[in-house]
Amino acid sequence: MSTRFPAPGAAPLNGWRIGVDARRRRPGGATGVAVYAQVLSETLRTLGARIEPVRDTETDRGRASRWIAAGRRAPRLLRDETGPDGRLWTGEDLFREAQVHFNVYGRLLPVRCDDPPAVMHWSYPLPLRLLGARNVYTIHDAIPLDRPELTGVDSGRHRRLLARVAEAADRIFTVSEDSREALVRRLGVPGDFVINTYQAPPQPPAASAAVGGPLPSGLVPGGYFLFWGSVEPRKNLERLVAAHRLSGASRPLVVAGPDGWRAGGLARALDAPGVLRLPWLDRPALAALICQARAALFPSLAEGFGLPAVEAMAAGVPLLTSDRGALAEVAADGALTVDPHDIVAMAAAIAALASDDALCGRLREAGRTRAATFSPAAYGRRLTSAYLGLVGQTAG
């Protein structure tokens, strides 16, 4: 057996070298995928693994130069830039060039390095493959294939990309049973080839600090409903705003998060009485907003996992969410669930959350219990099992 895969010990992945792509945060805050990669890396470190980030370096090359560079068929060499925090691999314009390479050739861009890690974990279906390593890809959902009208992703290109990823992968990870089943069906792969590890929320600041943190002007603890996440049609915000208005609730609806795909089309709906629109907030400010909400409202039309739902339950905040797909799976009996298309039912649920303290108390306890399924420790156990399965090992 390769010495790059030490036998499980006190730390089950002790000594394993695992690469994780580390793309830059977009302006306005980290995407859900960036948060996933961050929590993945942090969890693997607690399991004893040595994380080796793979990054690109900025260039001022124009579009034509990038297309010329992407036309080279030879594997790209990653540079070893080991520093005080450990090994770091970099490639010039790597991630954009890989996308262009796929557009030109319809295949993944091969990359190499002099001493590859045991596993390269791509946190998103990037068109890249590291030679000499076990390549694992996280595909978060099949929404661009099953519900293309809800995303800005080119569904035809995405389908071709996922087919190439499935051919190159040693395993595919995903974040819910709903997503796993959809990917198995769409990719035509064996059921055990796609592994559901779920995911864990990012660690919030200390609960006491979050609860006592400052709120935006005009908000008081327990005095508002909260949605947070990217503003886009998939989040069902038009119906949520209509349901909030129909409910007659006096507490405002706070919508916090950056503009996403087609956010402009939602501007009129969000510019309504009783709705407060906030931009992206840093993590401490968002944690304070979450912990002091009367309830979290997240009736999204489609999700691969639904991180805000888990964050709400973990914080002991009553949650209203969708009664189908990954959200119903993740929330289970820890939330109040509704048909996301039924504005009247949603309004009745919001009215109940506004007036029924006993209901909110039950949801707080049920949510905390359910959120334990997605704790860092539980996530670590699922990751350990998945990684050891790559090389036929079992936890001792």
C-alpha positions in Angstrom: 0.0 0.0 0.0 1.2 3.5 -0.8 2.9 5.3 2.1 0.8 8.3 1.0 -2.1 6.6 2.7 -1.1 5.9 6.3 -3.2 3.5 8.3 -5.9 5.0 10.5 -4.7 6.1 13.9 -5.8 8.4 16.7 -6.4 11.0 14.0 -8.0 8.9 11.3 -6.4 10.8 8.3 -3.1 11.5 10.1 -0.3 12.2 7.6 -2.6 12.2 4.6 -1.7 15.0 2.1 -4.9 16.3 0.5 -5.1 19.1 -2.1 -8.1 21.4 -2.0 -8.8 24.1 -4.7 -8.7 27.6 -3.2 -10.3 30.0 -5.5 -10.7 33.6 -4.6 -13.7 35.1 -3.0 -15.9 37.1 -5.3 -16.6 40.7 -4.5 -19.4 41.0 -1.9 -18.5 37.9 0.1 -17.8 34.2 -0.1 -20.0 32.0 -2.2 -21.6 28.8 -0.8 -19.0 26.8 -2.6 -16.2 28.9 -1.1 -17.6 28.3 2.4 -17.8 24.6 1.6 -14.1 24.5 0.7 -13.2 26.4 3.8 -15.1 24.1 6.2 -13.9 21.0 4.3 -10.2 22.1 4.8 -10.8 23.0 8.4 -12.4 19.6 9.1 -9.7 17.6 7.3 -7.1 19.3 9.4 -8.9 18.2 12.6 -8.7 14.7 11.2 -4.9 14.9 10.9 -4.6 15.6 7.2 -2.1 18.1 5.7 -4.0 20.5 3.4 -2.2 21.6 0.3 -4.2 24.5 -1.4 -4.2 24.8 -5.1 -4.5 28.4 -6.3 -4.0 30.4 -9.4 -2.0 33.6 -9.9 -3.4 36.7 -11.5 -2.2 37.7 -14.9 -3.0 40.6 -17.2 -3.4 38.4 -20.2 -6.2 39.3 -22.6 -8.8 37.0 -23.9 -6.9 36.1 -27.1 -3.7 35.2 -25.1 -5.8 33.1 -22.7 -7.3 31.1 -25.6 -3.9 30.5 -27.1 -2.5 29.3 -23.8 -5.6 27.1 -23.3 -4.9 25.5 -26.6 -1.8 23.7 -25.3 -2.6 20.0 -24.8 0.4 19.3 -22.5 -0.3 19.1 -18.7 0.2 22.3 -16.8 2.8 22.4 -14.1 1.9 23.6 -10.7 4.6 25.4 -8.8 5.5 24.4 -5.2 5.4 27.5 -3.1 5.9 26.0 0.3 5.8 28.6 3.1 5.4 28.8 6.8 1.9 27.5 6.7 2.8 24.4 4.6 2.8 23.5 1.0 0.9 25.6 -1.6 0.6 24.8 -5.3 0.0 27.6 -7.8 -0.7 27.8 -11.5 -0.8 30.8 -13.7 -4.4 31.8 -14.5 -5.2 28.1 -13.8 -9.0 28.2 -13.2 -9.9 30.5 -16.1 -7.6 28.7 -18.4 -9.2 25.3 -17.5 -12.6 26.7 -18.4 -11.4 27.9 -21.8 -9.6 24.5 -22.3 -12.8 22.7 -21.7 -14.6 25.0 -24.2 -12.0 24.3 -26.8 -11.5 20.5 -26.4 -14.4 19.3 -24.3 -12.1 17.6 -21.8 -10.5 18.3 -18.4 -7.2 20.2 -18.3 -4.5 17.9 -16.8 -2.2 19.4 -14.3 0.9 17.9 -12.7 3.3 18.7 -9.9 6.6 17.1 -8.8 5.3 15.5 -5.6 1.5 15.3 -5.8 -0.7 14.9 -2.7 -2.5 11.6 -2.1 -5.9 13.1 -2.9 -6.9 16.1 -4.9 -10.3 17.3 -3.7 -12.0 19.7 -6.2 -14.7 21.5 -4.2 -16.7 22.1 -7.4 -16.8 20.3 -10.7 -13.9 22.2 -12.1 -12.5 21.0 -15.5 -9.2 20.0 -13.9 -7.5 16.7 -13.1 -4.3 16.3 -11.1 -2.0 13.6 -12.4 -0.7 11.1 -9.9 -3.4 11.7 -7.3 -6.8 10.3 -6.5 -9.2 12.9 -7.8 -12.4 13.6 -5.9 -15.0 16.1 -7.0 -17.8 17.6 -5.0 -20.9 18.2 -7.2 -23.3 20.1 -5.0 -26.5 19.5 -6.9 -28.1 18.6 -10.2 -30.2 21.8 -10.4 -28.7 23.1 -13.7 -29.8 19.8 -15.3 -33.2 19.2 -13.5 -34.3 22.8 -13.1 -32.3 24.9 -15.7 -34.8 27.8 -15.5 -33.6 28.4 -11.9 -29.9 29.0 -12.7 -27.7 31.0 -15.0 -25.7 27.9 -15.8 -25.6 26.7 -19.4 -27.2 23.3 -18.9 -25.8 21.7 -22.1 -22.2 22.7 -21.3 -22.7 21.6 -17.6 -24.0 18.2 -18.7 -21.0 17.7 -20.8 -18.7 18.8 -18.1 -20.2 16.5 -15.5 -19.9 13.6 -17.9 -16.1 14.3 -18.2 -15.8 14.7 -14.4 -17.5 11.4 -13.8 -15.1 9.7 -16.2 -12.0 11.2 -14.5 -13.2 11.0 -10.8 -12.1 8.3 -8.4 -15.3 9.3 -6.4 -17.9 12.0 -6.5 -19.0 13.6 -3.2 -22.2 15.5 -2.7 -24.1 17.1 0.1 -27.5 15.4 0.4 -29.3 12.2 -0.5 -31.6 14.2 -2.8 -28.5 15.4 -4.7 -26.9 12.0 -4.7 -29.9 10.3 -6.2 -30.3 13.0 -8.9 -26.6 12.7 -9.8 -26.6 9.0 -10.0 -29.7 9.2 -12.3 -28.3 12.0 -14.5 -24.7 10.7 -14.8 -25.6 7.0 -15.1 -23.0 5.9 -12.6 -23.3 3.2 -9.9 -25.0 4.3 -6.7 -21.9 3.8 -4.5 -19.8 6.0 -6.8 -21.5 9.1 -5.5 -21.1 9.6 -1.8 -23.2 11.9 0.4 -21.2 13.4 3.1 -23.6 16.3 3.8 -21.7 19.3 5.1 -21.2 21.3 8.3 -21.9 25.0 8.7 -19.0 27.4 9.4 -18.3 27.8 13.0 -20.1 31.0 14.3 -18.6 33.3 16.8 -19.3 32.4 20.4 -23.1 32.2 20.9 -23.1 34.8 23.7 -21.2 37.3 21.5 -23.5 36.6 18.5 -26.7 37.0 20.6 -25.5 40.2 22.1 -24.0 41.6 18.9 -25.2 44.9 17.4 -28.1 44.9 14.9 -28.7 47.3 12.0 -30.5 50.4 12.9 -34.2 49.9 13.5 -34.0 46.2 14.4 -34.5 44.8 17.8 -33.9 41.2 19.1 -36.8 39.0 18.2 -38.4 41.8 16.2 -37.8 40.6 12.6 -38.0 37.6 10.3 -34.8 36.8 8.4 -33.8 35.4 5.0 -30.1 35.3 4.1 -28.3 34.2 1.0 -27.8 35.2 -2.6 -30.8 37.1 -4.1 -31.9 35.2 -7.1 -35.1 33.6 -8.5 -34.3 30.1 -7.0 -34.7 31.5 -3.5 -38.4 32.2 -4.0 -38.3 35.7 -2.6 -41.2 37.1 -4.6 -43.5 34.5 -3.0 -41.9 35.0 0.4 -42.5 38.8 0.3 -46.1 38.2 -0.8 -46.7 35.7 1.9 -45.1 38.0 4.5 -47.5 40.8 3.5 -50.5 38.4 3.5 -49.6 37.1 6.9 -50.3 40.5 8.5 -47.2 40.2 10.6 -46.0 43.4 12.1 -42.3 42.3 12.3 -40.3 43.2 9.1 -38.8 40.8 6.7 -35.0 41.3 6.5 -33.4 40.0 3.3 -29.6 39.9 3.7 -27.1 38.9 1.0 -25.4 39.8 -2.2 -27.2 40.1 -5.6 -27.1 36.8 -7.5 -28.3 35.8 -10.9 -31.2 38.0 -12.2 -31.4 39.9 -8.9 -32.5 42.9 -10.8 -35.8 41.3 -11.6 -36.5 41.0 -7.9 -35.8 44.6 -7.1 -39.4 45.7 -7.3 -40.6 42.8 -5.1 -38.0 43.6 -2.4 -38.8 47.3 -2.5 -42.0 46.8 -0.6 -43.4 48.0 2.8 -42.2 45.8 5.6 -39.1 44.5 3.8 -35.6 45.6 4.7 -32.9 44.8 2.2 -29.3 44.5 3.5 -26.2 43.8 1.5 -23.6 41.1 2.2 -22.5 41.1 5.8 -19.3 39.8 7.4 -19.6 36.7 9.4 -19.8 38.3 12.9 -22.5 40.7 11.8 -24.5 37.9 10.0 -24.2 35.6 13.1 -25.7 38.4 15.3 -28.5 38.9 12.8 -29.3 35.2 12.7 -29.2 34.6 16.4 -31.5 37.5 17.2 -34.2 36.8 14.6 -37.7 35.8 15.5 -37.5 33.1 12.8 -35.6 32.2 9.7 -37.6 32.0 6.5 -36.0 29.9 3.7 -38.7 28.5 1.3 -36.3 28.0 -1.6 -37.5 26.3 -4.7 -34.4 24.1 -5.1 -31.2 23.5 -3.1 -28.4 20.9 -3.1 -28.1 21.2 0.7 -29.5 24.4 2.2 -26.8 25.8 4.4 -28.9 28.6 5.9 -31.4 26.1 7.1 -28.8 24.2 9.1 -27.3 27.5 10.4 -30.7 28.5 11.7 -31.3 25.2 13.4 -27.9 25.2 14.9 -28.4 28.7 16.3 -31.7 27.7 17.9 -33.7 29.9 15.6 -37.2 28.7 14.5 -37.1 27.8 10.8 -39.7 27.8 8.1 -38.5 26.0 4.9 -39.7 24.0 1.9 -41.5 20.7 2.2 -39.6 19.0 -0.6 -36.2 18.2 -2.0 -32.9 18.6 -0.1 -34.4 21.2 2.3 -37.1 18.8 3.6 -34.5 16.1 3.9 -32.0 18.3 5.8 -34.6 20.0 8.1 -36.6 16.8 8.7 -38.7 17.4 11.9 -36.5 20.3 13.0 -38.5 23.0 11.1 -41.9 24.1 10.0 -42.3 23.1 6.3 -44.6 24.4 3.6 -45.2 24.1 -0.1 -42.9 26.8 -1.5 -45.4 27.5 -4.3 -48.4 28.1 -1.9 -48.4 31.7 -0.8 -51.5 31.2 1.4 -49.9 28.3 3.3 -46.7 30.2 3.7 -48.5 33.2 5.0 -50.3 31.1 7.6 -47.0 29.6 8.8 -45.5 33.1 9.1 -48.5 34.3 11.1 -48.1 31.3 13.4 -44.4 32.0 13.9 -45.3 35.6 14.7 -47.9 34.9 17.4 -47.2 31.4 18.8 -44.4 31.5 21.4 -44.9 27.8 22.3 -44.5 26.8 18.6 -41.3 28.8 18.4 -40.0 27.2 21.6 -40.7 23.7 20.2 -38.9 24.6 16.9 -35.9 25.9 18.7 -35.4 22.6 20.5 -36.2 20.4 17.6 -33.9 22.5 15.3 -30.9 22.1 17.7 -31.5 18.4 17.9 -31.6 18.0 14.1 -28.6 20.3 13.6 -26.4 17.8 15.5 -26.6 15.6 12.4 -24.5 18.3 10.7 -22.0 19.1 13.5 -18.3 19.3 12.6 -17.7 16.0 14.4 -20.5 14.2 12.5 -19.2 15.7 9.2 -15.7 14.5 10.1 -16.9 10.9 10.6 -18.6 10.9 7.2 -15.5 12.4 5.5 -13.2 9.8 7.2 -15.3 7.0 5.9 -15.4 8.4 2.4 -11.7 9.0 2.2 -10.7 5.7 3.6 -13.1 4.1 1.2 -10.9 5.5 -1.6 -8.1 3.1 -0.7 -10.1 0.2 0.8 -9.3 1.1 4.4 -11.7 1.1 7.3 -11.6 3.1 10.4 -10.2 1.2 13.3 
